[in-house]
Amino acid sequence: MDHVVKLKHTIDALFGSGVSKSLPKELEIKFSRKNGRIKEVYCKNKLLCTLRIDGGLAITPHFAQILLKRKKFKENCVEIDEESKPFVQDGKSVFCKHVRWAGKNILVGTDVPVLFDNKVIAVGRAVVNHQMMMDLERGVAVRIRDTLKDSLGE
């Protein structure tokens, strides 16, 4: 199977069918030397995502912003309030009480882009599902892995 087709199928399976249509055309794929599997995907020397051993994708904030062009992808995102924005940009976790809106596709352990004013500011892993994010007033909703500041090298 063609590697780009495999990547598109993975993106569609994880984030919703049709989301892979916003994938850039000029992709650079790096492979593992040990087993020949796809390791990292770049576009114009910018890291888009890393494939995990379990079949998941670790996406960057830059790639999440590209995928956000598709409305269906927003169901995988969390929107936060203005009060927590500076902390999240510094790499701190998102707490449930600061979640304004959470997409229906969010499950425990999935990669979640964190939005503020429809711009991706960070990416992390969901600690609770979308319903609990909206209902709970205490506790961590998303553990941040990568922020836009980290990606830009600031």
LINNOR-V737912 format. One record per backbone hydrogen bond with DSSP energy under -0.5 kcal/mol. CO is the residue of the C=O (numbers start at 1). NH is the residue of the N-H. Records with the same first field share a line. If there is no record, write none. Layout:
CO->NH + NH
//
This chain:
2->6
3->7
4->8
5->9
6->10
7->11
8->12
9->13
10->14
11->15
12->16
16->19
18->21
19->22
20->23
25->27
27->29
28->42
30->39 + 40
32->36
37->32
39->51
40->30
41->48 + 49
42->28
43->46
46->43
48->60
49->41
50->58
52->55
56->52
57->59
58->50
60->64
61->65
62->66
63->67
64->68
66->69
67->70
70->73 + 74
71->74
72->75
73->76
74->77
75->105
76->113
77->103
78->115
79->100 + 101
81->84 + 85
82->86
84->88
85->89
86->90
87->92
88->91
94->141 + 142
95->98
96->99
98->81 + 100
101->79
103->106
106->130
107->110
110->126
112->124
113->78 + 115
114->121 + 122
115->80
116->119
119->116
121->148
122->114
123->145 + 146
124->112
125->143
126->109
129->133
130->134
131->135
132->136
139->96
141->127 + 128
142->94 + 144
143->125
146->123
147->151
148->152
149->153 + 154
//
